[in-house]
């Protein structure tokens, strides 16, 4: 945690807590480093589902080639926040209204998940033309992964046996232009595994396009770059990943790759800051009860991990009784909800923690507030603050 952020946490008033703090300088620097690591023929899109905070999107639009959205709501939000930035629309179960909205918005790419979507799209086109990628669920063995989206029976993408039907539908609808395929099979991958998987995808795509006589100009590898919540200082090796893609692209002249990271781009810029309300002992175990909880930060409950955190001591104490505290013993950090699942970190060893001390949970810049069950028990929403709000010079978009 850099000094400016630490001082800001100290300066927060009690009424400002809980709060999400977004470090925009960290986001700018990280996004720029990702961009610098990627080869020229790799286009970078940010998956807005990870965190669609307007300030974050405003920073990222100057470092990416566009945004990936997965709903009509995300499409409208990104358009309003970053007008003119290219948008790709993916995700299963697109409604006719969403497809019509995507056409009206002039999205750069539509990622087609099924024959049904193609048929719906063809009926909505009129005189418009649209570029599409076919999302394919390839039968590639993934091994142990954090989250499998393909390589096995899945609601995501097309079974390869259905591709011939899709090609026939596209041939009958000349205003649908096939640009290539989309393959997002897993999340939580390290750089070496990701490059190996990309090699298998490109080999399959090349063989398929040659067999079918399909001109293949793009392959979208999706996202899924791993984030290690147990070792927050260990980040995805973007330099190694970029070098690996550069080697692969040497075999496929004229091919453009696209990637759609979300979590691995924005997660490090976010902190969820709260305070200790109570410290309790129950059957030999220590519980620190925090203001807020998993209705604000659902990530640890969803992924079943301990959210990494930093204790920010508050030395003032104005109560007439002894200040509750725990020191040198494992404790569980919980929220205010009436459920035993409201756990942010379980059985973690800390030096000293006292009532009124502040706790800043790291890696809260992705899949945190936006996936949480905000209205459960009707506690107040957290505050949102953005540090280092620096205007971006005009004309700096790639």
C-alpha positions as CSV (number, residue, x, y, z in Angstrom):
1,X,0.0,0.0,0.0
2,X,1.5,3.3,-1.0
3,X,1.9,6.1,1.5
4,X,-0.8,8.4,-0.1
5,X,-3.4,5.6,0.2
6,X,-2.4,4.7,3.8
7,X,-2.7,8.4,4.8
8,X,-6.1,8.6,3.1
9,X,-7.3,5.7,5.1
10,X,-6.1,7.3,8.3
11,X,-8.0,10.5,7.3
12,X,-11.3,8.9,6.7
13,X,-14.0,9.9,9.1
14,X,-16.0,7.3,10.9
15,X,-19.0,8.3,8.9
16,X,-17.1,7.5,5.7
17,X,-16.8,3.8,6.5
18,X,-17.1,1.3,5.0
19,X,-15.6,2.6,1.8
20,X,-14.3,1.4,-1.5
21,X,-11.1,3.2,-2.4
22,X,-9.9,3.0,-6.0
23,X,-6.3,3.9,-6.6
24,X,-6.4,5.3,-10.1
25,X,-2.7,5.8,-10.4
26,X,-2.1,2.1,-9.7
27,X,-4.7,1.3,-12.4
28,X,-3.1,3.5,-15.0
29,X,0.4,2.1,-14.3
30,X,-0.8,-1.5,-14.4
31,X,-2.9,-1.1,-17.5
32,X,0.0,0.7,-19.3
33,X,2.4,-2.2,-18.3
34,X,-0.1,-4.8,-19.7
35,X,-0.3,-2.8,-22.9
36,X,3.5,-2.5,-23.2
37,X,3.9,-6.3,-22.7
38,X,1.6,-7.3,-25.6
39,X,2.7,-7.7,-29.2
40,X,1.4,-5.4,-31.9
41,X,-1.1,-8.0,-33.3
42,X,-2.8,-8.5,-29.9
43,X,-5.8,-6.3,-29.2
44,X,-6.6,-5.7,-25.6
45,X,-10.3,-5.4,-24.5
46,X,-11.3,-4.9,-20.8
47,X,-14.2,-7.1,-19.6
48,X,-16.5,-4.6,-18.0
49,X,-18.2,-7.2,-15.9
50,X,-15.2,-7.3,-13.6
51,X,-15.8,-3.7,-12.5
52,X,-17.7,-1.1,-14.4
53,X,-17.1,1.9,-12.1
54,X,-17.2,5.0,-14.4
55,X,-13.8,6.3,-13.1
56,X,-12.1,3.0,-13.8
57,X,-13.6,2.8,-17.3
58,X,-12.5,6.4,-18.0
59,X,-8.9,5.5,-17.0
60,X,-8.9,2.2,-19.0
61,X,-10.3,3.5,-22.2
62,X,-7.0,5.2,-22.8
63,X,-5.1,1.9,-22.5
64,X,-7.3,-0.6,-24.2
65,X,-8.7,-1.2,-27.7
66,X,-12.2,-1.5,-26.4
67,X,-14.5,-3.0,-23.9
68,X,-16.3,-6.3,-23.7
69,X,-19.8,-6.3,-22.4
70,X,-22.2,-9.2,-21.6
71,X,-25.6,-7.6,-21.3
72,X,-27.7,-4.8,-22.6
73,X,-27.3,-2.9,-19.3
74,X,-23.5,-3.1,-19.6
75,X,-23.7,-2.0,-23.2
76,X,-25.7,1.2,-22.3
77,X,-23.5,1.9,-19.3
78,X,-20.2,1.7,-21.2
79,X,-21.7,3.7,-24.1
80,X,-22.7,6.5,-21.8
81,X,-19.5,6.4,-19.8
82,X,-17.0,6.1,-22.7
83,X,-18.8,7.2,-25.8
84,X,-17.1,6.2,-29.0
85,X,-14.9,3.4,-27.5
86,X,-15.3,0.1,-29.5
87,X,-17.4,-2.5,-27.8
88,X,-17.7,-6.3,-28.2
89,X,-20.9,-7.9,-27.0
90,X,-20.6,-11.5,-25.6
91,X,-22.2,-13.8,-23.2
92,X,-24.9,-16.5,-23.5
93,X,-28.7,-15.9,-23.6
94,X,-28.8,-12.7,-25.5
95,X,-32.4,-11.5,-25.8
96,X,-33.9,-10.2,-29.1
97,X,-34.0,-6.8,-27.5
98,X,-30.3,-7.0,-26.5
99,X,-29.3,-8.0,-30.0
100,X,-31.4,-5.2,-31.5
101,X,-29.8,-2.8,-29.1
102,X,-26.3,-4.0,-30.0
103,X,-27.1,-3.5,-33.7
104,X,-28.5,0.0,-33.0
105,X,-25.4,0.8,-31.0
106,X,-23.1,-0.3,-33.8
107,X,-21.1,-2.7,-31.6
108,X,-17.8,-3.6,-33.2
109,X,-18.2,-7.4,-32.6
110,X,-20.9,-9.8,-31.6
111,X,-19.8,-13.0,-30.0
112,X,-22.3,-15.7,-31.2
113,X,-23.1,-18.4,-28.7
114,X,-25.6,-20.6,-30.6
115,X,-27.5,-21.2,-33.8
116,X,-30.5,-19.6,-32.1
117,X,-28.6,-16.4,-31.7
118,X,-27.6,-16.4,-35.4
119,X,-31.2,-16.9,-36.5
120,X,-32.4,-14.1,-34.3
121,X,-29.6,-11.8,-35.5
122,X,-30.3,-12.5,-39.2
123,X,-34.0,-11.6,-38.7
124,X,-33.1,-8.2,-37.0
125,X,-30.4,-7.0,-39.4
126,X,-32.5,-5.2,-42.1
127,X,-30.0,-3.2,-44.1
128,X,-27.3,-3.3,-41.4
129,X,-24.1,-5.3,-41.5
130,X,-22.5,-6.9,-38.4
131,X,-19.2,-8.5,-37.7
132,X,-19.3,-11.7,-35.6
133,X,-17.1,-14.2,-33.9
134,X,-18.3,-17.8,-33.3
135,X,-17.7,-18.8,-29.7
136,X,-16.6,-22.4,-29.7
137,X,-16.4,-24.9,-26.8
138,X,-13.3,-26.8,-27.9
139,X,-12.7,-30.3,-26.5
140,X,-9.4,-29.4,-24.9
141,X,-8.4,-31.0,-21.6
142,X,-7.9,-28.2,-19.1
143,X,-6.7,-30.1,-16.0
144,X,-7.4,-28.4,-12.6
145,X,-8.5,-24.8,-13.1
146,X,-10.2,-22.3,-10.9
147,X,-13.2,-22.0,-13.2
148,X,-13.9,-24.1,-16.3
149,X,-16.0,-22.4,-19.0
150,X,-15.4,-25.0,-21.7
151,X,-13.5,-28.1,-22.5
152,X,-16.4,-30.1,-21.0
153,X,-20.2,-29.9,-21.3
154,X,-21.1,-26.3,-20.8
155,X,-23.8,-23.7,-21.5
156,X,-21.1,-21.5,-23.0
157,X,-20.3,-21.5,-26.7
158,X,-21.0,-23.8,-29.6
159,X,-20.2,-27.5,-29.7
160,X,-17.8,-27.9,-32.7
161,X,-20.3,-30.3,-34.3
162,X,-22.7,-27.3,-34.7
163,X,-20.3,-25.1,-36.6
164,X,-21.3,-26.4,-40.0
165,X,-24.9,-25.3,-39.4
166,X,-23.6,-21.9,-38.3
167,X,-21.5,-21.5,-41.5
168,X,-24.6,-22.4,-43.6
169,X,-26.7,-19.7,-41.7
170,X,-24.0,-17.1,-42.3
171,X,-23.7,-18.0,-46.0
172,X,-27.5,-17.4,-46.3
173,X,-27.2,-14.0,-44.5
174,X,-24.5,-12.0,-46.4
175,X,-24.8,-9.0,-44.0
176,X,-23.4,-11.2,-41.2
177,X,-19.6,-11.2,-41.6
178,X,-17.6,-13.9,-39.9
179,X,-14.3,-12.6,-38.7
180,X,-13.1,-15.6,-36.7
181,X,-13.7,-17.5,-33.5
182,X,-13.9,-16.9,-29.8
183,X,-12.5,-19.4,-27.3
184,X,-12.6,-18.7,-23.6
185,X,-12.3,-22.0,-21.8
186,X,-11.1,-21.3,-18.2
187,X,-10.2,-18.7,-15.6
188,X,-7.4,-18.6,-13.0
189,X,-4.6,-19.6,-15.4
190,X,-1.0,-18.7,-15.1
191,X,0.9,-17.3,-18.1
192,X,2.6,-20.5,-19.1
193,X,-0.7,-22.4,-19.1
194,X,-2.4,-19.6,-20.9
195,X,0.2,-19.6,-23.7
196,X,0.0,-23.4,-24.0
197,X,-3.8,-23.2,-24.3
198,X,-3.5,-20.5,-26.9
199,X,-1.2,-22.7,-28.9
200,X,-3.8,-25.5,-28.9
201,X,-6.6,-23.1,-29.8
202,X,-4.7,-21.6,-32.7
203,X,-3.7,-25.0,-34.1
204,X,-7.3,-26.2,-34.0
205,X,-8.6,-22.9,-35.5
206,X,-6.0,-23.1,-38.4
207,X,-6.9,-26.7,-39.2
208,X,-10.6,-25.9,-39.1
209,X,-10.4,-22.8,-41.3
210,X,-8.3,-24.7,-43.9
211,X,-10.7,-27.6,-43.9
212,X,-13.8,-25.4,-44.3
213,X,-12.3,-22.8,-46.6
214,X,-13.0,-20.1,-44.0
215,X,-10.9,-17.0,-43.9
216,X,-9.7,-16.6,-40.4
217,X,-8.6,-13.1,-39.5
218,X,-9.2,-13.1,-35.7
219,X,-9.1,-15.4,-32.7
220,X,-10.3,-14.2,-29.4
221,X,-8.7,-16.0,-26.5
222,X,-10.9,-14.5,-23.9
223,X,-9.6,-13.7,-20.4
224,X,-9.0,-15.8,-17.3
225,X,-5.6,-14.5,-16.3
226,X,-5.0,-15.7,-12.8
227,X,-5.2,-13.6,-9.6
228,X,-3.7,-15.2,-6.5
229,X,-5.6,-14.0,-3.4
230,X,-3.4,-16.0,-1.2
231,X,-0.3,-14.3,-2.5
232,X,-1.4,-10.8,-3.5
233,X,2.1,-9.7,-4.4
234,X,2.3,-12.3,-7.1
235,X,0.9,-11.1,-10.3
236,X,0.2,-12.6,-13.7
237,X,3.3,-12.6,-15.8
238,X,2.2,-10.3,-18.6
239,X,5.8,-10.0,-20.0
240,X,6.1,-13.8,-20.3
241,X,2.6,-14.0,-21.7
242,X,3.2,-11.4,-24.3
243,X,6.5,-13.1,-25.4
244,X,4.7,-16.4,-25.7
245,X,1.9,-14.9,-27.9
246,X,4.6,-13.2,-30.0
247,X,6.2,-16.6,-30.7
248,X,2.8,-18.1,-31.6
249,X,1.9,-15.3,-34.0
250,X,5.1,-15.9,-36.0
251,X,3.4,-19.1,-37.2
252,X,0.2,-17.3,-38.3
253,X,1.0,-14.2,-40.4
254,X,-2.0,-11.9,-40.9
255,X,-3.9,-13.2,-37.8
256,X,-5.0,-10.8,-35.1
257,X,-5.4,-12.1,-31.5
258,X,-7.8,-10.5,-29.0
259,X,-7.9,-11.0,-25.3
260,X,-10.5,-9.9,-22.8
261,X,-9.0,-9.7,-19.2
262,X,-11.1,-8.2,-16.5
263,X,-10.2,-9.2,-12.9
264,X,-6.4,-9.2,-13.6
265,X,-6.6,-5.7,-14.9
266,X,-8.6,-3.9,-12.2
267,X,-8.4,-6.0,-9.1
268,X,-5.2,-4.5,-7.7
269,X,-6.4,-0.9,-7.7
270,X,-9.3,-1.5,-5.2
271,X,-9.4,-1.6,-1.4
272,X,-12.4,-2.2,0.8
273,X,-11.9,-0.3,4.0
274,X,-13.9,-0.7,7.2
275,X,-13.5,-0.8,11.0
276,X,-13.7,-3.3,13.8
277,X,-16.9,-3.0,15.8
278,X,-16.4,-5.8,18.3
279,X,-14.0,-8.5,19.2
280,X,-15.7,-11.6,20.7
281,X,-14.5,-15.0,22.0
282,X,-16.7,-18.0,21.4
283,X,-15.7,-21.6,22.4
284,X,-12.0,-20.7,22.3
285,X,-12.1,-18.9,19.0
286,X,-11.7,-15.1,18.4
287,X,-14.1,-13.2,16.1
288,X,-13.6,-9.7,14.9
289,X,-16.9,-8.2,13.9
290,X,-16.5,-5.5,11.2
291,X,-18.8,-2.8,9.9
292,X,-20.1,-4.0,6.5
293,X,-19.4,-7.5,5.3
294,X,-20.0,-9.8,2.3
295,X,-23.0,-7.8,1.2
296,X,-20.4,-5.3,0.2
297,X,-17.5,-7.6,-0.6
298,X,-18.8,-11.0,-1.7
299,X,-15.5,-12.1,-3.3
300,X,-14.2,-14.3,-0.4
301,X,-17.6,-16.0,0.0
302,X,-17.9,-16.7,-3.7
303,X,-14.4,-18.0,-4.2
304,X,-14.1,-19.6,-0.7
305,X,-10.8,-17.8,0.2
306,X,-9.5,-15.5,2.8
307,X,-9.5,-11.9,1.5
308,X,-6.0,-10.4,2.0
309,X,-6.0,-7.4,4.3
310,X,-3.9,-4.8,6.1
311,X,-4.6,-3.5,9.6
312,X,-4.4,0.2,9.9
313,X,-4.2,1.0,13.7
314,X,-6.4,3.7,15.3
315,X,-4.9,4.7,18.6
316,X,-7.6,6.9,20.0
317,X,-10.1,5.4,22.5
318,X,-12.6,7.5,24.4
319,X,-14.8,4.9,26.0
320,X,-14.8,4.5,29.9
321,X,-14.1,0.7,29.6
322,X,-11.1,-1.3,28.5
323,X,-10.7,-1.5,24.8
324,X,-11.5,-5.0,23.4
325,X,-8.6,-6.5,21.5
326,X,-6.9,-9.7,20.5
327,X,-3.2,-10.2,20.0
328,X,-1.0,-13.1,18.7
329,X,-3.9,-15.5,18.2
330,X,-5.8,-16.7,15.1
331,X,-9.1,-14.9,14.5
332,X,-12.0,-14.9,12.0
333,X,-13.1,-11.6,10.4
334,X,-16.8,-11.4,9.9
335,X,-19.4,-8.8,8.9
336,X,-22.7,-7.6,10.3
337,X,-25.0,-10.1,8.5
338,X,-27.2,-12.6,10.3
339,X,-25.5,-15.6,8.6
340,X,-22.5,-17.7,9.5
341,X,-21.4,-17.3,5.8
342,X,-20.6,-13.7,6.3
343,X,-16.9,-14.4,6.6
344,X,-14.1,-12.2,5.0
345,X,-11.1,-14.2,6.4
346,X,-11.2,-17.3,8.6
347,X,-8.7,-18.3,11.3
348,X,-6.0,-15.9,10.2
349,X,-3.0,-15.0,12.3
350,X,-2.7,-11.3,13.1
351,X,-0.4,-9.3,15.4
352,X,-2.9,-7.1,17.2
353,X,-6.4,-6.1,16.4
354,X,-8.5,-3.7,18.5
355,X,-12.0,-2.3,18.3
356,X,-12.0,0.8,16.1
357,X,-8.9,-0.3,14.2
358,X,-9.4,-0.1,10.5
359,X,-9.0,-3.1,8.2
360,X,-8.2,-2.5,4.5
361,X,-9.0,-5.5,2.3
362,X,-6.8,-5.6,-0.8
363,X,-7.6,-7.0,-4.3
364,X,-11.1,-5.4,-4.1
365,X,-11.1,-3.8,-7.6
366,X,-12.9,-6.7,-9.4
367,X,-15.9,-8.9,-8.8
368,X,-16.4,-7.2,-5.4
369,X,-19.1,-4.6,-4.9
370,X,-20.7,-5.4,-8.3
371,X,-21.4,-9.1,-7.4
372,X,-22.5,-8.5,-3.9
373,X,-26.1,-8.9,-2.5
374,X,-26.4,-5.2,-1.6
375,X,-29.9,-5.1,-0.1
376,X,-29.6,-8.1,2.3
377,X,-30.5,-6.7,5.8
378,X,-30.7,-3.2,4.2
379,X,-27.4,-2.0,5.7
380,X,-26.1,1.3,4.2
381,X,-24.1,1.1,1.0
382,X,-20.4,1.8,1.2
383,X,-18.9,5.1,0.1
384,X,-16.8,5.2,-3.0
385,X,-13.7,7.3,-3.3
386,X,-11.2,7.7,-6.2
387,X,-7.6,8.6,-5.5
388,X,-5.3,10.4,-7.9
389,X,-8.0,11.7,-10.3
390,X,-5.8,13.0,-13.1
391,X,-7.3,14.3,-16.3
392,X,-6.1,12.2,-19.3
393,X,-4.7,14.3,-22.2
394,X,-6.8,14.5,-25.3
395,X,-5.7,12.2,-28.1
396,X,-4.0,9.7,-25.9
397,X,-6.3,6.8,-26.8
398,X,-4.5,4.1,-28.8
